[in-house]
Amino acid sequence: MYPLLRPLLFALDPARAHAIAMAALAPVEHLALLRFALKSTLQSTDPRLVVRTMGLEFPSPVGLAAGLDKNADRARAFAALGFGHVELGTVTAEAQAANPVPNLFRLPADRALVNRLGFPNEGAAHVAKRIASRRGRVGVPIGVSIGKSRSVPLEPLAGVLDDYRASFRAVRDVADFVVVNISSPNTKDLRAMQAAETARPLFEALQAEASRGPKKVPLLVKIAPDLADDAIDAIVDEAKRAGLAGVVATNTTIARTGLATPSDVVERIGAGGLSGKPLFTRALSVVKRVRARLGPDACVIGVGGIDSAEAALAMLRVGADLVQVYTGFVYEGPMLPGAIARGLLRAMEAEGAADLGQLVRGSSQPANGARHAAVLN
């Protein structure tokens, strides 16, 4: 049905189409019987797809990327569509509006989006209350992405640390894991936080916060695809040094090379982060580099251009434990997470793999320490 609806949605302004899609999910979010019916049809219960990482169990490796549900309005609905986890936000300590419109654009010829939204959200504390009221009925791990409030300057750094701490404190009790977003191109100077000398005190401050309280919340950092290889190594080394649970690779890109969309159209759109299929090759290489640098134990989440089981499997095979979808969801529709899960199961059967770990390794032979494992009775 979505191929029939997509031309109608794409005829609308992207922001309006997004609002309509979120409104259409309201009945699923608020009606338990409808969620049950969808889960029964769309959510994978096949133990071969289970992933265990960060001390959590994910029913499928396919998750929702941050940015689609900024205020946690539809967490239960997205889980019912078959996502194995949902990452909500990005939230900031201070509530803030979006950057001036227009701030969201489609590039259909490239199956891509460009956004310069800039972390619009109702504030970390407000969003956390909403998650708390619904989290027991989400049914999959919940991640929350935290970012820097727009009003907080990069210097002095103490102000930035306090800002991130405030967001973390607000969401820590409602999140199964927290992603530190220091890589969006749409908040002034934010990407400078990826420099080792700046990332180090931030990671240390948040790890100190994460260690307090009844549970230690896993922390990951989300990095940009536009970093040079040595800068990727440096930020991964800082994450490893601080004992972070993992890395999310990657955020959107500011690059505009190799697009099918006419250059004059791209120029008129202007600044912003590009997501979708053009990002896939770079995201794949960054995930591969991150895994090699990080080692086998920490979690790597691959993001960028995932719109099929083939793309998801390629990302898993270069080192991702989990993958996330955003732009692919816009182009492929609400059946995408289930379609990816079914495609992975078909690939297992075709290759004689007993579980996702064996499929990712490309072998039917068992191996110790596999990050992807079926549920063992």
C-alpha beads as a LAMMPS data file, in Angstrom:
LAMMPS data file: protein, C-alpha beads

377 atoms
376 bonds

1 atom types
1 bond types

-500.0 500.0 xlo xhi
-500.0 500.0 ylo yhi
-500.0 500.0 zlo zhi

Masses

1 110.0

Atoms # bond

1 1 1 0.000 0.000 0.000
2 1 1 2.825 2.432 0.785
3 1 1 3.990 2.602 -2.879
4 1 1 0.514 3.969 -3.630
5 1 1 0.589 6.477 -0.765
6 1 1 4.148 7.682 -1.244
7 1 1 3.440 9.892 -4.314
8 1 1 0.711 11.642 -2.321
9 1 1 3.023 12.214 0.644
10 1 1 5.880 13.300 -1.605
11 1 1 3.595 15.860 -3.220
12 1 1 3.519 17.614 0.158
13 1 1 6.189 19.664 1.854
14 1 1 8.467 17.173 3.685
15 1 1 7.758 18.637 7.109
16 1 1 4.005 18.464 6.529
17 1 1 4.256 14.903 5.212
18 1 1 6.200 13.924 8.334
19 1 1 3.550 15.485 10.569
20 1 1 0.805 13.585 8.723
21 1 1 2.718 10.297 9.007
22 1 1 3.227 10.809 12.738
23 1 1 -0.462 11.637 13.151
24 1 1 -1.374 8.461 11.262
25 1 1 0.610 6.472 13.845
26 1 1 -1.361 7.957 16.758
27 1 1 -3.970 5.148 16.863
28 1 1 -1.165 2.585 16.981
29 1 1 0.561 4.505 19.762
30 1 1 -2.522 4.748 21.939
31 1 1 -4.543 1.592 21.221
32 1 1 -3.078 -1.541 22.785
33 1 1 -5.178 -3.903 20.696
34 1 1 -3.971 -2.305 17.471
35 1 1 -0.349 -2.531 18.632
36 1 1 -0.857 -6.176 19.525
37 1 1 -2.276 -6.911 16.083
38 1 1 0.614 -5.174 14.331
39 1 1 3.241 -6.792 16.542
40 1 1 1.762 -10.204 15.864
41 1 1 2.120 -9.564 12.151
42 1 1 5.239 -7.430 11.836
43 1 1 7.520 -7.899 14.842
44 1 1 10.089 -10.666 14.592
45 1 1 9.996 -13.336 17.267
46 1 1 12.517 -15.589 15.540
47 1 1 15.332 -16.291 18.011
48 1 1 17.849 -16.448 15.162
49 1 1 17.668 -12.662 14.872
50 1 1 18.345 -11.899 18.524
51 1 1 21.358 -9.684 19.262
52 1 1 22.874 -9.347 22.714
53 1 1 25.100 -6.360 23.324
54 1 1 25.629 -3.739 26.062
55 1 1 23.948 -6.137 28.483
56 1 1 20.693 -5.800 26.534
57 1 1 18.730 -8.158 24.315
58 1 1 17.474 -6.901 20.953
59 1 1 14.830 -9.048 19.183
60 1 1 16.146 -7.857 15.821
61 1 1 19.265 -5.971 14.718
62 1 1 17.101 -3.382 12.904
63 1 1 16.410 -0.221 14.887
64 1 1 14.930 3.224 14.424
65 1 1 17.548 5.977 14.166
66 1 1 17.385 9.163 16.184
67 1 1 15.674 12.100 14.502
68 1 1 12.458 10.485 13.343
69 1 1 10.763 10.589 16.760
70 1 1 12.399 13.571 18.423
71 1 1 9.910 13.932 21.277
72 1 1 9.151 10.229 21.903
73 1 1 5.609 10.676 20.644
74 1 1 5.422 7.325 18.836
75 1 1 7.873 4.962 20.519
76 1 1 5.263 2.224 21.051
77 1 1 4.007 2.558 17.484
78 1 1 7.479 2.254 15.944
79 1 1 8.192 -0.817 18.071
80 1 1 4.910 -2.341 16.883
81 1 1 6.068 -1.881 13.269
82 1 1 8.868 -4.347 13.919
83 1 1 11.868 -2.311 15.010
84 1 1 14.183 -4.186 17.370
85 1 1 14.996 -0.966 19.239
86 1 1 14.097 2.707 19.024
87 1 1 16.469 5.619 19.486
88 1 1 14.503 8.704 20.480
89 1 1 15.519 12.369 20.329
90 1 1 17.902 14.077 19.904
91 1 1 16.887 15.930 23.074
92 1 1 18.641 18.889 24.684
93 1 1 18.617 20.255 28.219
94 1 1 16.694 23.287 26.991
95 1 1 13.558 23.040 24.897
96 1 1 14.176 24.589 21.493
97 1 1 12.434 25.179 18.193
98 1 1 13.647 24.031 14.800
99 1 1 15.964 26.139 12.703
100 1 1 14.168 28.511 10.305
101 1 1 12.125 26.888 7.534
102 1 1 12.573 25.482 5.004
103 1 1 14.761 23.023 6.843
104 1 1 13.917 19.619 5.345
105 1 1 14.280 18.543 1.710
106 1 1 13.917 15.394 -0.372
107 1 1 16.284 14.265 -3.120
108 1 1 14.180 11.474 -4.687
109 1 1 16.644 10.780 -7.491
110 1 1 19.190 9.877 -4.808
111 1 1 16.785 8.358 -2.279
112 1 1 18.133 10.939 0.134
113 1 1 17.100 13.734 2.478
114 1 1 18.781 16.961 3.511
115 1 1 17.873 18.461 6.868
116 1 1 19.016 21.419 8.911
117 1 1 16.472 21.041 11.696
118 1 1 18.906 21.630 14.555
119 1 1 17.604 19.409 17.407
120 1 1 14.038 20.742 17.776
121 1 1 12.568 19.154 20.911
122 1 1 10.485 19.814 23.988
123 1 1 13.447 19.502 26.336
124 1 1 15.066 16.433 27.870
125 1 1 13.093 16.492 31.125
126 1 1 9.734 16.841 29.358
127 1 1 10.500 14.078 26.858
128 1 1 11.770 11.821 29.649
129 1 1 8.417 12.105 31.429
130 1 1 6.640 10.973 28.278
131 1 1 8.981 7.995 27.893
132 1 1 8.497 7.080 31.551
133 1 1 4.722 6.984 31.115
134 1 1 4.943 4.574 28.156
135 1 1 8.200 2.625 28.349
136 1 1 6.665 -0.482 29.920
137 1 1 4.615 -0.992 26.763
138 1 1 7.337 -0.341 24.181
139 1 1 8.703 -3.865 24.440
140 1 1 12.125 -3.252 22.869
141 1 1 15.248 -1.462 24.143
142 1 1 14.978 2.317 24.167
143 1 1 17.905 4.547 23.329
144 1 1 17.871 8.296 23.861
145 1 1 20.113 10.662 21.918
146 1 1 21.331 13.771 23.757
147 1 1 22.822 16.873 22.170
148 1 1 24.032 20.363 23.014
149 1 1 21.476 23.105 23.563
150 1 1 21.740 25.749 20.851
151 1 1 22.077 28.619 23.350
152 1 1 25.149 27.130 25.055
153 1 1 28.438 28.344 23.528
154 1 1 31.308 25.929 22.988
155 1 1 33.492 27.973 25.320
156 1 1 33.885 27.784 28.194
157 1 1 33.750 24.005 27.966
158 1 1 32.381 23.762 31.509
159 1 1 29.071 25.134 30.271
160 1 1 28.844 22.456 27.572
161 1 1 29.629 19.724 30.087
162 1 1 26.910 21.002 32.413
163 1 1 24.454 21.111 29.519
164 1 1 25.126 17.498 28.501
165 1 1 25.055 16.394 32.144
166 1 1 21.620 17.957 32.576
167 1 1 20.261 16.081 29.562
168 1 1 21.799 12.821 30.715
169 1 1 20.386 13.153 34.230
170 1 1 16.940 13.804 32.771
171 1 1 16.877 10.680 30.595
172 1 1 19.082 8.169 32.410
173 1 1 16.258 6.455 34.299
174 1 1 14.078 5.973 31.199
175 1 1 16.786 4.945 28.707
176 1 1 18.293 1.514 28.151
177 1 1 21.224 3.255 26.476
178 1 1 22.184 6.867 25.761
179 1 1 23.862 8.169 22.603
180 1 1 25.979 11.318 22.870
181 1 1 25.438 13.294 19.680
182 1 1 28.453 15.499 18.965
183 1 1 28.296 15.162 15.195
184 1 1 25.206 16.913 13.835
185 1 1 26.159 19.571 11.274
186 1 1 23.090 21.634 12.168
187 1 1 24.144 23.010 15.574
188 1 1 26.877 25.645 15.385
189 1 1 30.330 24.347 16.358
190 1 1 28.966 21.017 17.602
191 1 1 31.268 18.916 15.436
192 1 1 34.263 20.548 17.103
193 1 1 33.321 18.397 20.115
194 1 1 34.697 15.402 18.193
195 1 1 38.263 16.634 18.703
196 1 1 40.024 14.368 21.190
197 1 1 40.906 17.173 23.607
198 1 1 37.236 18.181 23.814
199 1 1 35.657 14.746 23.657
200 1 1 37.807 13.438 26.513
201 1 1 36.394 15.656 29.295
202 1 1 32.872 15.184 27.937
203 1 1 33.147 11.404 27.966
204 1 1 34.690 11.454 31.438
205 1 1 31.950 13.716 32.796
206 1 1 29.155 11.598 31.366
207 1 1 30.744 8.319 32.406
208 1 1 30.945 9.667 35.962
209 1 1 27.233 10.454 35.802
210 1 1 26.451 7.072 34.242
211 1 1 28.188 5.291 37.106
212 1 1 25.899 6.880 39.677
213 1 1 22.485 5.557 40.580
214 1 1 20.988 2.064 40.730
215 1 1 22.120 1.084 37.226
216 1 1 24.969 2.058 34.946
217 1 1 23.503 3.254 31.669
218 1 1 25.522 2.293 28.561
219 1 1 26.890 5.348 26.759
220 1 1 27.730 5.512 23.054
221 1 1 29.026 8.361 20.910
222 1 1 27.673 9.215 17.455
223 1 1 30.322 10.328 14.968
224 1 1 30.290 12.089 11.615
225 1 1 31.099 10.422 8.283
226 1 1 33.091 13.489 7.251
227 1 1 35.910 12.865 9.731
228 1 1 39.287 11.981 8.258
229 1 1 40.471 8.479 9.058
230 1 1 42.977 9.670 11.663
231 1 1 40.246 11.710 13.353
232 1 1 38.010 8.620 13.428
233 1 1 40.823 6.710 15.093
234 1 1 41.308 9.504 17.624
235 1 1 37.638 9.760 18.678
236 1 1 37.300 5.966 18.838
237 1 1 40.419 5.826 21.002
238 1 1 38.855 8.383 23.353
239 1 1 35.622 6.385 23.517
240 1 1 37.604 3.249 24.298
241 1 1 39.766 5.029 26.872
242 1 1 36.692 6.371 28.669
243 1 1 35.024 2.963 28.688
244 1 1 32.048 3.925 26.525
245 1 1 29.786 1.061 25.507
246 1 1 30.230 1.761 21.817
247 1 1 30.024 3.984 18.756
248 1 1 27.191 4.936 16.414
249 1 1 28.473 5.429 12.871
250 1 1 27.425 7.592 11.199
251 1 1 25.526 10.866 11.382
252 1 1 24.551 12.808 8.261
253 1 1 27.149 14.178 5.849
254 1 1 27.848 17.677 4.590
255 1 1 29.311 16.219 1.363
256 1 1 27.369 16.548 -1.890
257 1 1 29.511 14.493 -4.268
258 1 1 28.181 11.938 -6.720
259 1 1 24.519 12.924 -6.518
260 1 1 22.024 12.295 -9.315
261 1 1 20.035 15.364 -8.284
262 1 1 20.984 18.337 -10.520
263 1 1 23.684 20.511 -8.959
264 1 1 21.581 23.673 -9.214
265 1 1 18.834 22.024 -7.148
266 1 1 21.370 20.912 -4.565
267 1 1 22.853 24.416 -4.416
268 1 1 19.422 25.974 -3.864
269 1 1 18.800 23.638 -0.947
270 1 1 21.963 24.855 0.715
271 1 1 23.447 23.729 4.015
272 1 1 22.355 20.724 6.040
273 1 1 23.082 17.098 6.687
274 1 1 22.490 14.642 3.863
275 1 1 21.198 11.174 4.724
276 1 1 20.119 8.142 2.760
277 1 1 21.603 6.004 0.014
278 1 1 24.486 8.326 -0.994
279 1 1 25.849 7.944 2.536
280 1 1 25.941 4.156 2.501
281 1 1 29.416 3.539 1.066
282 1 1 31.098 5.990 3.425
283 1 1 29.109 4.753 6.428
284 1 1 30.158 1.201 5.571
285 1 1 33.835 2.136 5.520
286 1 1 33.567 4.106 8.768
287 1 1 31.867 1.183 10.538
288 1 1 34.601 -1.160 9.311
289 1 1 37.307 1.191 10.592
290 1 1 35.552 1.748 13.916
291 1 1 35.204 -1.995 14.518
292 1 1 38.864 -2.617 13.731
293 1 1 39.930 0.171 16.089
294 1 1 37.415 -0.532 18.840
295 1 1 37.937 -4.287 19.058
296 1 1 35.381 -7.083 19.239
297 1 1 33.611 -6.396 22.517
298 1 1 32.091 -2.899 22.346
299 1 1 28.880 -2.180 20.441
300 1 1 28.909 -0.631 16.971
301 1 1 25.656 0.643 15.477
302 1 1 25.714 1.201 11.716
303 1 1 23.605 4.001 10.240
304 1 1 23.458 5.485 6.757
305 1 1 21.621 4.279 3.669
306 1 1 20.074 1.139 5.189
307 1 1 16.998 0.457 3.057
308 1 1 17.084 -3.311 2.428
309 1 1 18.147 -6.628 3.917
310 1 1 21.157 -6.609 1.582
311 1 1 22.318 -3.219 2.874
312 1 1 21.732 -4.274 6.485
313 1 1 23.696 -7.498 6.013
314 1 1 26.585 -5.638 4.380
315 1 1 26.731 -3.304 7.384
316 1 1 26.615 -6.201 9.835
317 1 1 29.368 -8.011 7.962
318 1 1 31.815 -5.105 8.257
319 1 1 31.360 -4.989 12.019
320 1 1 28.043 -3.510 13.113
321 1 1 26.135 -5.268 15.885
322 1 1 22.964 -3.336 15.093
323 1 1 21.760 -1.158 12.234
324 1 1 19.403 1.805 12.225
325 1 1 16.972 3.174 9.666
326 1 1 15.759 6.723 9.039
327 1 1 15.706 7.866 5.399
328 1 1 15.060 4.332 4.167
329 1 1 11.872 4.363 6.244
330 1 1 10.729 7.517 4.425
331 1 1 11.310 5.957 1.008
332 1 1 10.330 2.340 1.708
333 1 1 7.567 2.834 4.260
334 1 1 6.435 1.197 7.497
335 1 1 6.950 -2.381 6.315
336 1 1 10.710 -1.885 6.002
337 1 1 11.876 -3.224 9.411
338 1 1 9.885 -6.425 8.930
339 1 1 11.090 -6.761 5.344
340 1 1 14.723 -6.473 6.452
341 1 1 14.203 -9.060 9.191
342 1 1 12.592 -11.499 6.757
343 1 1 15.362 -10.903 4.248
344 1 1 17.991 -11.722 6.858
345 1 1 16.161 -14.948 7.705
346 1 1 16.018 -15.894 4.018
347 1 1 19.745 -15.242 3.745
348 1 1 20.347 -17.551 6.721
349 1 1 18.390 -20.318 5.051
350 1 1 20.158 -19.799 1.727
351 1 1 23.608 -19.914 3.332
352 1 1 22.852 -22.653 5.840
353 1 1 23.465 -20.352 8.815
354 1 1 21.930 -21.341 12.132
355 1 1 21.707 -17.777 13.442
356 1 1 22.626 -14.186 12.667
357 1 1 26.168 -14.611 13.962
358 1 1 26.892 -17.391 11.485
359 1 1 25.288 -15.411 8.662
360 1 1 27.411 -12.361 9.428
361 1 1 30.574 -14.445 9.477
362 1 1 29.547 -16.031 6.182
363 1 1 29.954 -19.496 7.622
364 1 1 27.787 -22.228 9.063
365 1 1 30.574 -23.096 11.501
366 1 1 30.050 -21.940 15.104
367 1 1 32.536 -19.547 16.671
368 1 1 33.122 -18.501 20.251
369 1 1 32.288 -14.973 21.364
370 1 1 29.872 -14.201 18.548
371 1 1 28.185 -10.853 19.054
372 1 1 25.016 -12.084 17.339
373 1 1 23.516 -15.169 18.924
374 1 1 20.294 -17.077 18.995
375 1 1 18.476 -17.471 22.280
376 1 1 19.764 -20.560 24.049
377 1 1 17.361 -22.541 26.178

Bonds

1 1 1 2
2 1 2 3
3 1 3 4
4 1 4 5
5 1 5 6
6 1 6 7
7 1 7 8
8 1 8 9
9 1 9 10
10 1 10 11
11 1 11 12
12 1 12 13
13 1 13 14
14 1 14 15
15 1 15 16
16 1 16 17
17 1 17 18
18 1 18 19
19 1 19 20
20 1 20 21
21 1 21 22
22 1 22 23
23 1 23 24
24 1 24 25
25 1 25 26
26 1 26 27
27 1 27 28
28 1 28 29
29 1 29 30
30 1 30 31
31 1 31 32
32 1 32 33
33 1 33 34
34 1 34 35
35 1 35 36
36 1 36 37
37 1 37 38
38 1 38 39
39 1 39 40
40 1 40 41
41 1 41 42
42 1 42 43
43 1 43 44
44 1 44 45
45 1 45 46
46 1 46 47
47 1 47 48
48 1 48 49
49 1 49 50
50 1 50 51
51 1 51 52
52 1 52 53
53 1 53 54
54 1 54 55
55 1 55 56
56 1 56 57
57 1 57 58
58 1 58 59
59 1 59 60
60 1 60 61
61 1 61 62
62 1 62 63
63 1 63 64
64 1 64 65
65 1 65 66
66 1 66 67
67 1 67 68
68 1 68 69
69 1 69 70
70 1 70 71
71 1 71 72
72 1 72 73
73 1 73 74
74 1 74 75
75 1 75 76
76 1 76 77
77 1 77 78
78 1 78 79
79 1 79 80
80 1 80 81
81 1 81 82
82 1 82 83
83 1 83 84
84 1 84 85
85 1 85 86
86 1 86 87
87 1 87 88
88 1 88 89
89 1 89 90
90 1 90 91
91 1 91 92
92 1 92 93
93 1 93 94
94 1 94 95
95 1 95 96
96 1 96 97
97 1 97 98
98 1 98 99
99 1 99 100
100 1 100 101
101 1 101 102
102 1 102 103
103 1 103 104
104 1 104 105
105 1 105 106
106 1 106 107
107 1 107 108
108 1 108 109
109 1 109 110
110 1 110 111
111 1 111 112
112 1 112 113
113 1 113 114
114 1 114 115
115 1 115 116
116 1 116 117
117 1 117 118
118 1 118 119
119 1 119 120
120 1 120 121
121 1 121 122
122 1 122 123
123 1 123 124
124 1 124 125
125 1 125 126
126 1 126 127
127 1 127 128
128 1 128 129
129 1 129 130
130 1 130 131
131 1 131 132
132 1 132 133
133 1 133 134
134 1 134 135
135 1 135 136
136 1 136 137
137 1 137 138
138 1 138 139
139 1 139 140
140 1 140 141
141 1 141 142
142 1 142 143
143 1 143 144
144 1 144 145
145 1 145 146
146 1 146 147
147 1 147 148
148 1 148 149
149 1 149 150
150 1 150 151
151 1 151 152
152 1 152 153
153 1 153 154
154 1 154 155
155 1 155 156
156 1 156 157
157 1 157 158
158 1 158 159
159 1 159 160
160 1 160 161
161 1 161 162
162 1 162 163
163 1 163 164
164 1 164 165
165 1 165 166
166 1 166 167
167 1 167 168
168 1 168 169
169 1 169 170
170 1 170 171
171 1 171 172
172 1 172 173
173 1 173 174
174 1 174 175
175 1 175 176
176 1 176 177
177 1 177 178
178 1 178 179
179 1 179 180
180 1 180 181
181 1 181 182
182 1 182 183
183 1 183 184
184 1 184 185
185 1 185 186
186 1 186 187
187 1 187 188
188 1 188 189
189 1 189 190
190 1 190 191
191 1 191 192
192 1 192 193
193 1 193 194
194 1 194 195
195 1 195 196
196 1 196 197
197 1 197 198
198 1 198 199
199 1 199 200
200 1 200 201
201 1 201 202
202 1 202 203
203 1 203 204
204 1 204 205
205 1 205 206
206 1 206 207
207 1 207 208
208 1 208 209
209 1 209 210
210 1 210 211
211 1 211 212
212 1 212 213
213 1 213 214
214 1 214 215
215 1 215 216
216 1 216 217
217 1 217 218
218 1 218 219
219 1 219 220
220 1 220 221
221 1 221 222
222 1 222 223
223 1 223 224
224 1 224 225
225 1 225 226
226 1 226 227
227 1 227 228
228 1 228 229
229 1 229 230
230 1 230 231
231 1 231 232
232 1 232 233
233 1 233 234
234 1 234 235
235 1 235 236
236 1 236 237
237 1 237 238
238 1 238 239
239 1 239 240
240 1 240 241
241 1 241 242
242 1 242 243
243 1 243 244
244 1 244 245
245 1 245 246
246 1 246 247
247 1 247 248
248 1 248 249
249 1 249 250
250 1 250 251
251 1 251 252
252 1 252 253
253 1 253 254
254 1 254 255
255 1 255 256
256 1 256 257
257 1 257 258
258 1 258 259
259 1 259 260
260 1 260 261
261 1 261 262
262 1 262 263
263 1 263 264
264 1 264 265
265 1 265 266
266 1 266 267
267 1 267 268
268 1 268 269
269 1 269 270
270 1 270 271
271 1 271 272
272 1 272 273
273 1 273 274
274 1 274 275
275 1 275 276
276 1 276 277
277 1 277 278
278 1 278 279
279 1 279 280
280 1 280 281
281 1 281 282
282 1 282 283
283 1 283 284
284 1 284 285
285 1 285 286
286 1 286 287
287 1 287 288
288 1 288 289
289 1 289 290
290 1 290 291
291 1 291 292
292 1 292 293
293 1 293 294
294 1 294 295
295 1 295 296
296 1 296 297
297 1 297 298
298 1 298 299
299 1 299 300
300 1 300 301
301 1 301 302
302 1 302 303
303 1 303 304
304 1 304 305
305 1 305 306
306 1 306 307
307 1 307 308
308 1 308 309
309 1 309 310
310 1 310 311
311 1 311 312
312 1 312 313
313 1 313 314
314 1 314 315
315 1 315 316
316 1 316 317
317 1 317 318
318 1 318 319
319 1 319 320
320 1 320 321
321 1 321 322
322 1 322 323
323 1 323 324
324 1 324 325
325 1 325 326
326 1 326 327
327 1 327 328
328 1 328 329
329 1 329 330
330 1 330 331
331 1 331 332
332 1 332 333
333 1 333 334
334 1 334 335
335 1 335 336
336 1 336 337
337 1 337 338
338 1 338 339
339 1 339 340
340 1 340 341
341 1 341 342
342 1 342 343
343 1 343 344
344 1 344 345
345 1 345 346
346 1 346 347
347 1 347 348
348 1 348 349
349 1 349 350
350 1 350 351
351 1 351 352
352 1 352 353
353 1 353 354
354 1 354 355
355 1 355 356
356 1 356 357
357 1 357 358
358 1 358 359
359 1 359 360
360 1 360 361
361 1 361 362
362 1 362 363
363 1 363 364
364 1 364 365
365 1 365 366
366 1 366 367
367 1 367 368
368 1 368 369
369 1 369 370
370 1 370 371
371 1 371 372
372 1 372 373
373 1 373 374
374 1 374 375
375 1 375 376
376 1 376 377
